[in-house]
Amino acid sequence: MSALQSRSEERRQDAVAAELADTVIGLFCRWPSLEGFSIQERSTLGKDRIGATLDGSLCVADVVARTWPGYGVGTALYEDIAQAMLELLEERPEAGELLRGTTFARVLH
């Protein structure tokens, strides 16, 4: 691979990472109670950890949100996370490699 091709590939990967970051930031902004979630290989998870399926192999898992005592995370949150990730994957299929096995957590300062 030439230096020019290498730089072009790096720019493309940076653009995908930036779109992923924007997508995740958007989720945390829309859902102030959302503390974190992960995207995992479906085959590595028990049924109790799968929140929403993204495609044949990836799924949303381990969604954590601050809720009132006695209330759980609703399906709307799982659906919104899944929809946001599916839209990203549709636009940027190569984002799947960045998503696989990644945990996203809210940063508190």
SVG drawing of the C-alpha trace seen along z (x, -y; Angstrom):
<svg xmlns="http://www.w3.org/2000/svg" viewBox="-41 -18 45 36">
<polyline fill="none" stroke="black" stroke-width="0.4" points="0.0,0.0 1.4,-3.4 1.7,-6.2 -1.1,-8.1 -3.4,-5.0 -2.5,-4.6 -3.4,-8.3 -6.6,-7.9 -7.6,-4.8 -6.7,-6.6 -8.9,-9.5 -11.8,-7.2 -11.4,-5.3 -11.3,-8.7 -14.5,-9.8 -16.2,-6.5 -15.0,-6.9 -16.3,-10.5 -19.7,-9.5 -19.9,-6.7 -19.0,-9.3 -21.7,-11.7 -24.2,-8.8 -23.3,-7.8 -23.3,-11.4 -26.7,-11.9 -28.0,-8.9 -26.7,-10.2 -28.2,-13.6 -31.6,-12.1 -31.6,-9.8 -30.2,-11.7 -30.8,-8.6 -28.7,-6.4 -25.4,-5.5 -24.0,-3.0 -24.5,-0.1 -22.4,2.3 -22.5,3.9 -21.6,7.5 -21.5,10.7 -24.9,12.3 -23.3,15.7 -21.3,14.8 -24.3,13.7 -27.0,15.4 -30.6,14.4 -30.7,12.3 -28.1,9.9 -29.5,9.3 -31.4,6.1 -32.0,5.7 -30.5,7.4 -28.7,5.2 -28.0,7.8 -27.3,11.5 -24.3,11.2 -24.3,8.0 -26.7,6.9 -27.2,4.2 -26.4,5.5 -25.9,4.5 -28.0,1.3 -27.7,-0.6 -29.9,-3.6 -30.6,-5.5 -34.3,-4.8 -36.6,-5.2 -36.7,-2.3 -39.0,0.4 -38.7,-0.8 -36.6,0.9 -35.2,-0.2 -38.0,-0.5 -38.1,1.0 -38.1,-2.5 -34.5,-3.0 -33.3,0.3 -35.1,-0.4 -33.6,-3.9 -30.1,-2.5 -30.7,0.2 -32.1,-2.2 -29.2,-4.6 -26.7,-1.8 -28.5,-0.3 -28.6,-3.7 -24.9,-4.1 -24.2,-0.5 -26.4,-1.2 -24.5,-4.3 -21.1,-3.0 -21.0,0.8 -17.3,0.7 -18.5,-0.7 -19.3,2.8 -15.7,3.5 -15.6,0.5 -18.8,1.5 -18.1,5.2 -17.2,5.7 -17.3,2.1 -18.8,0.6 -20.1,-3.0 -20.4,-4.8 -21.4,-8.3 -18.5,-10.5 -19.2,-12.4 -17.1,-15.4"/>
</svg>
